Amino acid sequence: MRLITVTMDLTSLNLWNPAIGLGPVLALVTAFFLGVIHGITPDEHTWPITFSYSIGSYSTRGGIRTGLLFSLAFTVQRAIASELAYFAFTWLIPGARWNFYIYVVVGAVMLISGYYATHRHRLLHLFHSHSLDHSQEPRALSNYMPLVHGFIAGWGTGAFALITYTVLSPAMPTAYLGFMPGLLFGLGTMCMQIVFGALVGAWMARRRMADAARVWVARMVAGRTLFWGGIGFVLVGGAGILFPNLGNLGISTGLRVHNLSHLDIGFLLAVLVPFGAGGYAMIRSLREVRTRFD
């Protein structure tokens, strides 16, 4: 009898506009598949960060590790927020403007990480100056940084977060399970981010150049993408805080798929950082590597 109920619930699956009052099973299935969509569509909270760290790993395995670490922290955050939302989801009132504050924080972390990656000296010498030596090797990106980014980025709001916190979390039968929709959403995101990270890492690994040159290019591209992408996030976030209506700008595509239904500020950040800042960083680094390793 229980199996029949589950099957009947699944026929009501609606990933575009889930209704309040879903049963627990359907709420969890919806959360997981929304996470899959979140992980595979252009999203400013996932694509730029996973791309930057994955390309810096210059290997398929490194890309998988990046996608896993980033989305693991993201999953923990969503589970925590989902549990909080079970009790009260009114904390989401700031709406679109809250996202701009997250942009500033994420951008600042990206900027610092990128600067650290492209310079071997320590950051923030508070008590003495330190001359830059651009001939030194770029630093390897720290393994824990995708974790930091994932946890911070997870606090961003949007259609996925609103559905998870206001529809799916309250559908749980007890407070002990309030975290489950966020957890399943994060796991769905994780599946796609691991694939995305692996593809970026594999693409970098197949560049036709010596191992030392490939490692140097990968780390410089990652550092520069994080640095310039971070500046972009901070500027957009600052503009959105000063002009909140910026979050309402967008062009409707007519597609009933979250993250693709509108071309807005978030979509531009998700696309411009990997392909804009990342493309510039790749072109510049490839030009430099010819003189450096010839």
N, C-alpha and C positions, 0 to 999 in steps of 0.2 A: 504493500500500500504506500509506504514511504517512497519507494522508487517511482511510482506513478505520479506522485505529487511533484517530485523533483523534475520529471520529464515535462509535466504540464507547465511548471514554472518557467522552464527554459524556452518554451514557445513564446513567452512574453518578453524576451530579451530586447531591450531598447537602449542602444548605446548613444543615441542622440539626445533623448530627453526622458531619462528614467523618471517614473512617477513616484511620488511619496507613498509609502505603504507597501513597498516590496517585501517579499518574504526573505528570510536570512540567506537561503541558498542562492536565490536569484541576485540578491544584493552583492554577494561575494563573487559570483561569476561575472556580474557586470563590472565590478571593481577591477578584476583581473584583466578583462578584455579592454577596458578603458586604459589601463596601464600599458597594454600592448600598443594601442593606438598612440598614446602619449610618447612612447619610446621610439616609434617609427616615423612620426610626422615631425616637421620642423618646429622645434620648441626652444625658446631662448633660455630655458632652464636646464637643457640637456645637451643639445647639439654642439654649441660652441665649446663647452667645457670638455666633453668626451672627445671631440675632434682634436683639441689642442694637446691633451695629455696622451691620446693614442698615437698621434703622429710623432710625438717626442719619444715614444717607446720603441719606434722603428722595428716592430715585429708583431706578428699575429698574436703570439702569446701575451706580449706586453699590452696590446690593444684590448684583448679579452680581460686582462687584469684591471686595466683602467676602467672599462665599462662596468666590471663587477664591483670594484671598490666605490666608484661614484654612485652607482645605483643602490649599493648596499646601504650607504649612509642616507641616501634619499629615501629608501624604504623605511629605515628606522624613524626618520623624521615624520613621514606620512603616517606611520603607525601611531606615533605619539600624538600627532595632531588629530588623528581620527578618534583616538580615545578621548581627547579633550572635547572634540565636537560632539561626542555622544552625550556629554553632560550639558554643553551649551555651545552653540555655533555662532553666537552673536558677536564674537571677537573678529569676525570677517567683515564687519561693517565698513572699514576703510576702503574695501573693494579695490578698484583699479589703482588708486593712489598708493596703497600699501605696496603694490608691485614695484613701483618706482623706487621706494626705499630699499627693497631687496636688490634691484638693479645696481644701486650705488654700492651696497655692501659686496655683492658678487663681483662687480667691476673692480673694486679696490683690491680684493683678494687676487683676482686675475692679474691685475697690473703688477702687484708686488711679486707674484709668482713668476711672471714673465721677466721682470727685471732681474730677479734672482737667477733665473735660468740662463740669461744671456751674459751675466757677469759673474766671475768667480770670487770676487771680493764679497765680504759680508755686507748685508743690507743695513741701512740706518745707523751709520757711525755717528753716534750722538755727541761724542766728546772730541773727535778729531777728524780731519779730512783724510780722504784716501783717494789717490789718483787712480784713474781707470786704466786698465791694461787690456785693450781690445784684442791683443794677440793670444790671450789665454783661452783655454777651452771653455765652452759653455758647460754649465752644471747640468747633471742629470736631474730630472724633475723628481721631487720627493714622492715616494709611494703614498704617503698619508695625505697629500694635498687633494687628490680626487675625493677622499672621504670628507675633508673639510668643505670642499665645494658642494658636494652632494647634499650635506646636511643643511647648509645655508640656502642653497637654491630651492630646496624642498618647501621652504616657507613662502614661496611665491604663490599668488592666487591666480585663479583663472577658471575656465569652465570645468576642467577636471577636478580641481580642488573643491569647487563649490558643490559639484555633484557628490563627491566622496563624503564631504563633511555634513552636508545638509540633507541628503537623501539616503545614502548607503549606510553611513554610521548609525543614524537613528533606527535603521531597520533591524539592528542586532537585538536579539531577545534579552540580553543581559549586559551590564556594564563590563563584565569580564571579557566580553567579545567585541567591545567597542573599537578596539585597535585593528580588528581583522580586515575591514574594507581597505584601510590605508596600507596594511601589510600586503594584501593581494594586489592592490594597485601598484605598489612599489615593485613587487615581483614581476608583474607584467611588463613594467617599464624596464626592469633589469634584463629580461630576456632579449629585448630589442637593442638595448644599449650595449650588451655584450657582443651581439652580432655587428652592430655599427662600429664599435671599437676595434673588433677583429678585422673588419674590412679596411679601416683606415690604417691600422698597423701593418696589415699584409701589403697594402698598396705601397707604403713607404719602404717596406723590406725588399720590394721588387725593383726599386730604382737601380738602374745600371751604373753603379759607381763602387769604388773600393769601400770596404767595411768602415774604415776610419772616416772617410768622407761622408758616407751615408749617416753615420751616427752624428757627426757634426751638423749636417744639414737638418736632420730630424730635430735635434735639440734647439737649434737656432730658430727653425720654423715654429716649433711649439712655444718657445719663449716669446718670440715676436708676436705670434697670434694672441697669446694671453695678454701681452702688454698693450698692444693696440686695441684688441677687443675689449680689454678692461677699461681703457680710456673711453671707448664708445659706450659701454654700459654706464659708466659714471656720468657722462654727459647727458645721455638719454634719461637716466634716473633723476638727475638734477633738474633737467627741463620739465620732467613730469611732476616733480614736487612743486615747482614754481607755477606750472600751468597744468592743473589736474585734467583739464579737458583733452589734453594730448592723448590720454588713454582711450578716449572715445572715437578717435580717428581711425578709419579703416575702410576698406573696399570689400563689399560682399562678393564672394565667388559663386554663391549658390550651392556649394557642396555641403552636404549634411554630414560633415566629418569635423570634429573638433580639431583646432589648430590649422585647418584648411578652409574653414567656412568664411574667414575674413583675412585679408592681408592687412595687418595692423603693425604697430610698433614692435610687438613681440616677435612677429614673423620676420620682420626686417632684421632684427638682432640675430635671430636664429640662423638666417641665411647669410647676412653680410659678414658676420664674424668668421665662420669657417671659409667662405668663398671669397670674401673681400679682403679682410685682414690676413687670412691664411694664404690666399693667392699671392698677395703682395709679399708676404714673408717668404714664400716658396721661391718666387722669381728672384728676389734679392739674394737669398741664401745660395741659390744655384749659381748665380753670377759670381759670388764671392768664393765659392768652393773651387772654381776653376783656377783661380790664382793661388789659392791657399794650398792646394794639394798637387798642383802640376810640378 
